[in-house]
Amino acid sequence: MKKFKKKICTISHLEKNNYIKKWVNEWKDEVIIFRHNGKIYAKSSICPHFGGPIVYNTEKKYLECYWHGLQFSAENGKCSNQKTFLACLDSYNFELKNKNIYIIKNENS
């Protein structure tokens, strides 16, 4: 299994913003990095419903599809406002190194 790392942002950049989104061409995915209850999370920012953009709602503390209003748990990526919609947002591991945030993806070789 190969492990791929991609630099997304710096810690200071994340501290100045509610969330950071970055397209990762190699994975054909846009990643959203955000702080939730003091912890950093990394998820896909593409809604599994119709591919709409996902944003982090800082007031209500959940991820939300901008197009259709689907809400997703910040911790586990599960849809929280539609019981019949079972798809989750993909989660990514990350690494903090020299004040940079790297997203990690394991791929089968």
Secondary structure, DSSP 8 states (H G I E B T S, - for coil): -EEEEEEEEEHHHHHHSSEEEEEEGGGTEEEEEEEETTEEEEEE-B-TTT--BEEEETTTTEEEETTT--EE-TTT-BBSS-TT---B--B-EEEEETTEEEEEEEE--
